[in-house]
Amino acid sequence: MPVIQRFANARVRINARDHPPPHFHVQLNDGREAWVRIEPLEIIHGHVAAREIAEVLAWASERQAWLTQTFEDLQRSTTPA
């Protein structure tokens, strides 16, 4: 699962051949994880408050089209994950 962006407190990844809806994973440095739907931008899984990943959400809000395209491209990936 490639890391597509790093922040001081978290890493953002998108899995190849992952399930819908289009989303990305945010892993905090303490090991907790959240799944964030790309459109609309919202936390759909995990025990992470939006305030804890505010920087990630602000970054993602400016890149929703790119994140969606990246998710779709990785779903067509033929290379094993």
Buried (B, 14 or more C-beta within 10 A) or exposed (E): EEEBBEBEBBBBBBBBEBEEEBBBBBBBEEEBBBBBBBEEBEBEEBEBEEEBBEEBBEBBEEBBEEBBEBBEEBBEEEEEE
